[in-house]
Amino acid sequence: MSLRLLSVSRRFGRQHALDDLSLHVRRGDCYGFLGHNGAGKTTALRILLGLMRPHAGRALVDGFDVRQHPREARARMGGLVEVPGFHPGANGMSNLRALARLGGLDATAARRECERVLELVGLEHAGSKAVRAYSQGMRQRLGLAQALLGQPPYVLLDEPTNGLDPEGISDFRDILKRIRQEHGVTVLLSSHQLSEVSEICNRIGIIRRGRMTTEASVEELVARMGNGPYRLDADHPETAKAALASIGVTTTAGPGDSLIVDLGERSSDDVVAALAAAGSGLRAFGPQRSSLEDVYLTGEPQPVTEGPGDEPPTIGTPGERLACSAPTARLLRYDLRRSRGIRLATLLAAPAALAAAGIHARGSQHAADAAEVDAGALASTTAVTAFEALGRGLQSGLPLLTFIAIGIASQSISGELSQGTLRNVLLRPVTRFQVATGKAISVLAVVATSYILLWVAALAMAAWAFDFKDVVEILPNGAEYVYVEADELWSHVRPLALAPLLPLAAYSGLGFLIGALTRRATGALVLALLCGVFLDVGRTIARTWRIEEFLPSAYLPSPLGDTSHVAFYIDTVTGTANATSLYADTATHYPFVVTVACFALAALALARRSVP
């Protein structure tokens, strides 16, 4: 059982970040992965963790291919890549508990596991503190804590001591020693600092320009360089140098007055005899053993000594952490919990407030019209019913909800990507498709919640301000003429409630796709809102070309024009003769196609993108 990279290559444009790289980490190792900045260490770890796809080669975890069996592979790994990302407004315990639930633990087990890892990394006193108040060292410790959730057999750490002071680095080393000794965790630790790994690692791999130059145990590496040059200390260095030159032995200057001697074809006995005969005052002469630093700086590419044979999967091995059940449901719960907050609740309630304001404005207009009828300025006016007020309320609130839907959806992926929290999610035993599905359902649920609030507010305000009664015309003499009976109007309420759902889902899908294609949350939001404006303004142009029905904006109210079912409903309940719905034939399948296409493309984009 082990971690393996087998002939892995990865390019960025024309540059090879990894070039036919092979790596082998055995169970129980503390493996130091050394290389200069830019050598390819982070790329290799991201490929192992499934955050990046290789262009060639395979990554195996206990025999499971990271691409073919991502859930089983990641169920066996914990990772900390560069700067850890967390939700800053939540405390450390809440951040960890959400990830533990994603990993398959129930609420009670998740709380206990979070308490365990917080104590293990020395943050038991800070679990209730908001992450935004954490120092850099505390964030690194919290990053290690999330990597240890669920007691994975392998923990991959990429430059974990970056930004730490000497005391923090020492503490981090002590934590790594403890988890190895007490919990049997296999550690793969990447670094460009030789001193960081030489004290705690038993095996080392050295990477240079994307290629493995050396991979062996620490003892083997040092021994491999043991038959190198000799060091000579003599009272008369110049005499010693001349004597050695006379027998064909070359020397170079060493530390202080010492000489570094390359024996070549000569034996050490020949050298000692020549030095004694010349009267050089020989004090010391022996092998100059090379250090790990020499191996690090001078190693040349060489094949990995172990064979790359595939290992069979080990599902069901006692003590192994396996992939959890119902990952999509867990992802949905994670996203819905993340969507809570006063600011979001206020935003979702804003369309409902506009609906109430629109109904109130319609009531004021009707009162003014009735006064003009009494004064003789108008011949008659149609009495406002609760049916009409309901439509007016939706007509007022839906335009805002449209932009809220596309804006919120744009942040589902890009928001987590910007915060660095998407990486933590993808390190759990879930697939990219499951992540996209859970987030898509969450977005639709949030938008549906706002629509329900809008509908309930419009219905309640309409019922409070008016009555659900027949549509009548008020004549100058005060008599009422019935246009449409209330029983007939009730049949139009249910279609009115359902009609905006698919167009809102289409806007949500567009925002979701934009967020999946964009790296920054702010950029995704701006692009999504511009897309909403374009669809709203473009409908008037599309109408002249007779292609308006292809736009989801054609099925929702807008201040720039209303061809939606809501407008048809208002015409119907106000007694307008020959009321028609322009796009009734396409109102279902066109928005549905847009919705499915956008969410599917977003899932594909997430599946293929690299996550920093």
N, C-alpha and C positions, 0 to 999 in steps of 0.2 A: 504494500500500500504506500503510495507516494504521490507527490505532485510532479508533473512532467510538462515540459515544453519540447516538442519534437519538430525540429527543422522549421521553426516559425520565422516568417518574414513579414515585415510591415513597412509600407512606404508612406511618406507624406510628400506628394508631388514626385519629384525625381530623387528625393533624398531617402535613403534606406535607414529607418530608425532601428529595425532589426533585420539582420541578414543571416538566415539559416541558423537561427539560435536554438540550441538544445540545452535543457536545464533539468536537473533531477534533485528533488528534495525528498529524502526518506522520512518516514515516520520517526519522530523522536529527535530529529535534527534541530539545531539552531543554525540556520543557513544564512551566512552573510553574503549578500549580493552586492558586489563592489563595482564601482565605475565612476568615471568623471561625470559632472553635470552634462546632460545631453547624450550620454552613452547609450541610452535605451532602457534603463532600469524601470522607469515608470511605465513605459509602453508595455514591457514584458509583464509587469504585475497587473496592468489593466486587462490585458488579454487573458491572463489566468483567471481573473475575477469576472470575466464576461462583460466588462465595460467597453471593450473595443474588439473589433473583429480582425483577425489576422488575414493577410492576403495569401498566405501559404502556411502549411504546417498545422499542427494540432496542439491543443492544450488538454491535459488529462488530469483528473482528480480521482484517485483511487480507481483508475480505469474508466471513469466516466468522461466522455468528451464534453467539454464546456459548451460547445455549440449544439450538439445533438441532445444532450441531457442537462440543460442548464439548471434545472431545479435540484437534481440530485448532486450536481457538482457544487453549487453554491451552498447547499445544506451542510457541506462539510468544511466550509471556509468562512472566516471572518476577515475583514479587510479595513485598513486605514490608509487611504491614498492622499498624500499631501495634506492640505489644510482641511480638517473635518468641518462639515456643514451641518448646522442644526437650526431649528426654528427658534429665533432669538427671543421671542416673546414668551415661550414656554420654558418651564424649568427643566433641569437636567433629568429628573426622574420621569417627567411626562414624555420627553423626547425618547428616552430609552424604552419606556413602557410601550409606546406606539410601535417601535421597531420590534420589540419582543413579541408583541401580538402578531405582527406580520410574519414572524418566524415560526408561528404555530403554537405559542403558549397561551393558555387561558388566562383570565384576569388575575387570579390568585398566583399562579405560577409565574406570570410576568412580573408582578410586583416583587416577589421573592428573588427572582433572577436579577432584577435591576438593583435591588439592595445588595446582592452578592457582588456584582461587578463594580458597583460604586465603592464598596468597602475595599475590594481588591486593588483598585487604582487610587485609593486614598481620597475619594470625593464623598464619603458618607455624610460629611458635614454640609455639603453644598448641593445635595440633591433637590432641595426645595427652592434654590436660588435660580432666577431667570438666567438663561444662557448668555443674554446680552451683557450681563454683569460679570461673566467669567473672564479671567486673564487668559493669555495665550497658553500658558502651561496647563491651566485647568481645562481648556478646550481640547488640548492634545490628550489629556487623561480621559476626558469624556469620549473622545474619538476611539481610544483604545478600549474603553468600556463597551461601546457599541460593537466593536469587533469581537469581543469576548462573549457576547450574548449567546446563550444556548450552548455554551461549552463546545465550540467547534474544534475538531482535531487539528486544523491548520489555521494559523493566523498570519496574514500577509501585511507587512508594515512598510510603507514607502516613506523614507526619510522622516521617521516619527519624531525626531528631536529637533527638527528645524524650528528656529525661533525660541528655543529654550535656553535659559541660563545654565551655567555649569552645575548648579545644584539640581535643577530640573532634569538635566541629562543623567546625572547620577541616580536620581530617584527612578527615572524611566528604566534604566538598566536593571535596577533592583527589582522592579515589577516584572520585567521579562524573565529574569532568573527565577523569580518565585512561581510564575505561571508554568514554567517548564518543569521545575522540580516538584511542585505540589499538584499540578493538574495534568502533567504529561502533554502539554500543548506543543505542537511542532511550529516553529517560527521561521518565516522567511523574511529577513530584514534587509532592505536595500539602503545603501548609504554611499556617500562619496568620501566619508571619513574613515580611514583605516582603523584609527584608535577606537572608533565606536563599536566595531564588530569584533575586533581581535580579542577582546576581553571576555565575550560571552558566546561566541560562535564556535562550533566544532567543525563546521565545513564552510568552505568559501568558494564562491564562483566570481570570477572577474570578467567583466564585459568591457569591450572597447570598440567604439564605433559600430555598435549593434551586433558584434560577434563575440562569442565566448572564447576567451583566451586561456582560462585556467579554471578547473573545477576539481577540488580534492579536499581532503581533510587539512586542518591547519598544520598538523605534525608532518604530513606528507609534503606539503608545500615547502616548509622550511627545510626538510631533509633533502628535497629535490635540488635545492641550491647549495647543499653542504660541500660538494667537491669543487668549489669554485676557487678563486684566488686565495693566496696566503698573505698573512700580515707579518712584517718583519720589523722588530725594534732592535736597534744597534747603537753603540756609543759613537760610531763613526759612519753615519749613513752614506756619505759620499764614497768612502772606501768599499762599503758593502755593495753599493750600486755598481761600481767599477768591476768588482770581483764577479758579480753575477753576469754582467754584460760579457765578460770574457768567456763564459761557458754557454752563452746564447740564451740567457734568461732575461726577460724584459721586466722592468719595474715601473711603477707610477707612484706619484706622491700620495701618501695617505694622511690620516689625521695627525697633526703635530709633526714630529720628525720621522714618523714611521713610513715604511714603504709597502706598497701592495705588489705582491710578486705573482706573476703568471708562470707556472712551472713549465708549461709546454710539454716537451718530450722528456724533460729531466725529472728525476725523483727528488723527494725531499732530502734524502741522504746526500745526494750530489750537491745540493744547495748548501747544506750545513757544512760539508767538508770544505767547499770553496770559501765560505765566510770565515771559517776558523783559520784556514791557511793564510788569508789576507789580513788577519788581525783586526777584524771590523768591530770587535767588542760586542759580540752577539748577546742580547739580553732575552729576546723572546722570538719564537718563530712557530706559527701554527695556522690552521685553516681559518680563513675569514668567512664565517658562516653568514649567509645572507638572511635578511629579515623578511617578514611579510611585505614590508614596504618595497623591497627590491623586486619581489614577485609582482606586486601591483604595478610598479612603474615599468618593468622590463619584460613582462610576460608576452609571449608570442602566441598567436592562435594555434590551438591544438585540439584534436577531437576529444569529446567527452568519453571518459574511459568506460562508462557503463553502457550496456546495450539498450537500445530504445524500444524493446519489445513491449507491446501493449499489455496492460494488466486487466484481468476480467473484473467487471463490476462486483462490488461486495455488498449488495443490498441485504439488509437484515443483519449485518454483523453486530453483535452486542456492543453497546456503548456508542454506536455511530448516531450522529444527528441526521435524520433523513428529512426529505421534503414534507412539509405539512399538508394537510388536506384543506380543501376549499380556499385556495389562494385568492381567487377573484373576490369572494365575499370578504375576506380579510382586507384586501386592498380597498374595497368599497368603504368598509367601516373606517379604515385609516383616513381616507380622503374626506369622508363626511365629518369626522372628528376635527380634521384640520380646517374645515370650512366654517367652523363655529366662531362667533365673535360679534361684538356689538356693532362694529363698523359694517360688517357684511350684512347683519340683520337689518340695519338702517337702510342700506343700499337696496336690499331685496324688498323692503316695505315701501320704497319711494314710488313705484308705479301705482300701488294701492292708494297712496296719498293723492297722487295726480288724478286718479279715477274719482275719488271723493270730491276733489276740487272741480272737476269737469261736470259732475252731476249738479253740484251747487250752482255752477255758472249757468247750466241749462235751466235750472229752476228760476234763477233771477231773470233770465231772458224771457221765460214764459210769463212771469209776473208782469214784466214790462209790456209784452204783447197783449195780455189780457186787459191792462189799463188802457191801451190804445183802442182796443175794441169797445170798451166802455165809453171812451171819449169820442168814438166815431171815426177815428183815424184809420182803423182797419175794419174790413168788412167782417172778418172772422179769423179765428186761430184754432189750431188743433191742440187739444188738451194734452199735456205731457203725462204719460203713464210711466209706471215703474219699468215696463218693458223697454220703452225708449231710453229711459235714464240708464238702464243697465248697459245698453249698447253705447251710449255716450260715454259712460265711465270707461268701458274697454277701449273705446276710440281715443280717449285721453291718455290712458296708462300704457297701452301696448307699444307706442313708439319708443318710450324710454326703456321699457323692458327688453325691446329688441337690442338696443345698444348695451344694456347690462348683460344680456345673454352672451353676445359675441365677445364682450370684454372679459367677463369672468372665465369663459371657456379658454380664452387665449392665455390665461395665467396658470392653468392646471398643470401643464408640463414646463413651460418656460419659467414660471415662478419658482418651482422647486429646483430647476436647473440652475437658476441664478443664485439661489441660496446654498447650493451644494447638497441639498437634502435628497434630490433625486438619486444621487449615487448611493446613499444609504438604503433607499428603497430597493434599488436594483441589486444590492448585495444580499438581499434576503432570498430565500428559495422560491422565486417567482420568475415567470418568463416575461419578456417584453410585451408580448401580446396580452397577457393577463394584466399587466400594469396599465396598458392602454385601455383595456376593457373596463377595469375598475374605475379609472379616472373618467372615462366617457360616461359611464352610468352615474357617477357622482355629479358631473356637470349637469346632466339632464335632470337629475333629482333636485339640484339647487335651483335651476331655472324653473322647473315645475312648481317648486315651493313658492317662488316669487309670483308665478302666474296664479296659483291657488289663492294667495293673499290678495292679489289684484281682483280676482273673481269674487271672492267673499266680500271684500270691501265694497265693490261696485254693487253687488246684490243687496248688501245690508243698507247701504246709503240710498239706493233706489227704493227699497221697501219702506225706509224711514221717511223719505221725502215725498213719495208718491204712492199710488195704489196700483196693484196689478188688476187693471180694469179694462173695459172696452175702450177702443180708440174712438173718440167723439170729436166733432167739430162744434166749437162754441160760436153761436150766432149772435148778432147784435142785440137781439131781444132776450138773450140769456138761455135760449133753448139749445139742446144738445142733439146733434145728429150722429148716429152710430155709423162708423165706417167699418170697423173690424171688431168682432167679438173676442173677449179675452180667452175663451176656450180655444179658439183657433191660434191665438198668439203663443200659447204655451208650447205648442208643437215646434216652435222655432228656437226655443231656449237651449235645448240640448245640442243641436248642431252648432249654435253659437259658441257654446262652451268648448267644443272639440276642435273647431276650425283653426284657431291659432296655434295649436300644439305642434303640428308638423313644421310649419314655417319657423317657429321658435327653435325647434330642434335643428333645422337647417342652418340657422344663424349660429347656433351653438357649435355645430360641426365645422363651420367655416372658421370660427375662432379657435377651436381645438386644433385644426390643421395648421393654422398660422403659428400657434404656440409650439407645435411639434417641429416646425421648420425654423424657428427662431431661437437664438441662444440667450437673448436678454429679455427679461420680463417687460421692461419699459418699451423696448422696440416692438415686442409682440402686441402690447396693448395699443400702441399708436397705430400699427399696421391694421389691427382688428377694427379699431374705430374708424379709420380711413376707409376700410373695406365696407363698413356699414353705411358711411356717408355716400360712397360710390354707388352702392346698390340702390340707395334711396333716390339719389339724383339721377342715376342712370335709367331708372324706370321710365321717366318721361321720354328719354331718347329712344329707349327700347320699344315704347308704345308706338312711336311713329314708324318703326321698322317691323311692327307686329310680332315682336319676340318677347314682350314683357312677361308672358306667362312662364318663361324659363327662369325668371329671377324670383327668389324667395320673398323679396320685398313686395311683389305684386299681391301677396296673400296676407299682408299685414297693414294696418292703418298707418298713415303718414301725413304730416302737415302739408306735404307736397302733392298729395293726391291719394285717394282711397279707392282701390278696386277690390278690396278684401271682402270676405264674407260678412264682416262686421258692418260695412256700409250697406250691403244688401239687406241685412237684418234690420238696420235702422229704417231703411226705406219701407220695408215690409210692415213693421210695427207702427209706422206713422201713417199708414194708409196710402202710400204712394202707388199710383196705378202702374201696372206693368213693371214692377221692380224685378231686376235681373241681376244675376251673379255672373260677371264677365268670364271668369275662369273656373267655373264650377267643374268642368270636365277634367281639368288638370290639377285641381286644388289638393288632391291626395298624392298622386304618384310622382309629380315633379319635385315637391319638397322632400318626399321620401327618398328619391334617388340622390338628391343633393346631400341629404343627411348621411346616408349609408356610404356614399363615395368619399365624403370628407373624413368621416371617422375611420374608414378603412385605410385611406391614404395616410392619415395621421399615425395609425398603428404601424404601418409599413415604415414610415419615416423614423419612428421611435425605435423600431426593431433594428434598423441599419445604422443609426447614428452612434458616434462615439460620445461617451459621457465623461467629461473631465473630473 
